[in-house]
Amino acid sequence: MPINAASIMTRQAITARPDSTVAEVARLLNNHDISAVPVCADDGTLVGMISEGDLMRPFRQEHSLRRAWWLDVLSSGAALARALADYIQQDGRHACDLMTHPVITATETATQAEIADLLVRHHIKRVPIVREGQLVGIVSRADLINALVLGHDAINHRGWHPSRAGGDNPAPEKPRKRPIGDDPAPAAG
């Protein structure tokens, strides 16, 4: 039986609102250690996606930075880094001004192959999962790879937690095996 989006998606995806400021979105991405979030209306309707790249596009253009703009910021020292920090804090735009829309989406019944095809064909890193326009989850490349590596049996195992492994979040820790020769000492007796 093929694994579908519903079995591997992160169900409680971190989201932004259309009226979230650049600083609020940046803080959200930073606090959750993720690189993009769905933008949803109050009723849960998916209206867009916003990524670090979307937030930085105006800054990158203003400073004529090439594609790897973050390398320039890091290597140029404090002046450009300070300009970036000021930009984020002072930019008056909102998520709705910078987000990507329409969004490439899938349904809960989409298979691994269908999701992989969307990621590759559209050069994206995550696919929001929708039901009747409402966001119900998100499948990232990491979710897809974890599902491929672990397989169906592991996903149904009680230790598999999609909410901890999804999006850009780290996968669940695997139990460590004791190194050979590190056996406990035999009991005296």
N, C-alpha and C positions, 0 to 999 in steps of 0.2 A: 504494500500500500504506500503510495507516494506521500512524502511529508508536505503539508501545505503551510501557508503563511500563518494560519491560526495556531499551529503547533510550535512555531519558532519565534513569533513576533514578541516584541516588548509591548506589553499591554498598557502600561501606564507611562506612556511617552511624555517626556518633558516638552512643554509647548510654550509659545509666546503668543501674545495678543497682537492684533493688527496695530493697536496704538502704543505698543511697547517702544520705548526710545532705544536709540543705538546703544546707549550706556546700559540700559536694562537688559537688552539682548546679550551684550558682551558679558555682563555679570552672570547671566543665566548659563551661557556657554562655559564660562570659566568655573563657576561653582559646581557644575555637574560634569566637568571634564569631557565635554562633547563638542563637536565642530559644527553642528547645525540642529535646528529645531523646526518642527511644523508650526505654522502660524494658524491659529484657530479662532473663529468667532466665539462669542460667549456660549452659543448653543452646541459647540463642538464641531461645527462645520469647518473642514479644512479649506483654507483660503490661499495658502502659500507655504513656501519653505524659505528659511533664511539661514545662511551659513556665515562662517567667518569671512569667506571671500566676498559675500554680498555686503557685509558691514564695511569692509576695507576698500571696496572698489572706488568710492569717491576719493578717499585719501590717496590711494595708489595713483589715480589719474592726476590729482592735484600736484603730486610730487614727482610725476613722470617716472614712476617706478615700474620696472618690467614685471613679468609674471611672478618671479620669486621675490616679491616686495619685502617679505618678512626678513630675508637675509640682509637686504640693504638696511632695514631698520636696526637689526641687531649689530651689524658690523659698522655702522656709521657713528655709533656712539650716542651720547646722551641727547644731543640736540634733536635728531629725528625721532628718537624714542619718546622724548617729551612732547614733540609735535603730535605723535600718534596718540599718546595718552590724552592730550588736550582735545584732539579731534573727537575721540570717543566720548569724552565728558560733555563737550559743547555742541556736538552735532544735534540739530533740532529735528532731524528726520525720525521717522517711525518705521517699524517693521514693514508696514504696508507700502512704504515708499521704496524699499530696497529688496523686498522678498522676490523670489522667483515664483511666477504663476503663469499659466496653470501648472499644476504639479503632476508629475508622473506618479500614478498610484496603482495599487493592485487590490484585489479583494481577499478575504480570508481563505478562499478556496484556491488561490494561485499556488501552483506547485513550485518546488525549488528551481526547476528548469525555467519556468516562466519568470520568476523573480530574477534569476541570474541573467536571463536574456534582457530584461529591462535595465539592469545595472550596467551591463556591457553596452547595449545599443544606445543608451542615453548618456553614458559617461557620468553616472551618478553613484553615490556611495550608500544611499539608503532609499527605501521605498515606503512611503506611508501606506498603511492598510486602512481602507475605508469600507463602511457599510452605509449605503444610501447617503453618501456625502459626508458622513460623520467619521472622524478619526477614531479608530478602535485599536490601533497599534502601529508599530513601525518595524521593518526588517532591514537591518544593516548588512553590510558585507560580512561583518564579524558573525552575525547571527547565522547567515547562510553557510559560512565556512564551518562554524561549530556544528551545525546540523549535518553537514556533509561528513565531517570527521567523526563525530560521535554516533551518527546513525539513529535510526528510529528507536531502537531499544533503549539507548542511553537517554534520549530526550524524554521518554516515558518513565525513566527512573526517578525515584523520589528526590535525588540529589540535584537534578537539573532544574534550574530556576531561570526561566527566560527573562524575568524582570531584572536579574543581576547580570545576565549575559548579553542583553540586547543593546541596540543602539550603538553608541561608542563606549559603552561601559565594559569593564573587564569581565571576562568569562569566569564562571565559578571555579574555585580552586579545586585541583585534583588531589586526592589523598597521596601523600608521599610514601613511597616504599622505603623500607629500611635497607640501607646499604648492606651488601653481603659482608659477613664478618662482624656485623654490628648487632648480633643477637644478644638478647639479655643473658646475663650469667645464669647458669643452671642453678636451680634451688638446692640448697644444702639439705641433705637428708639422709 
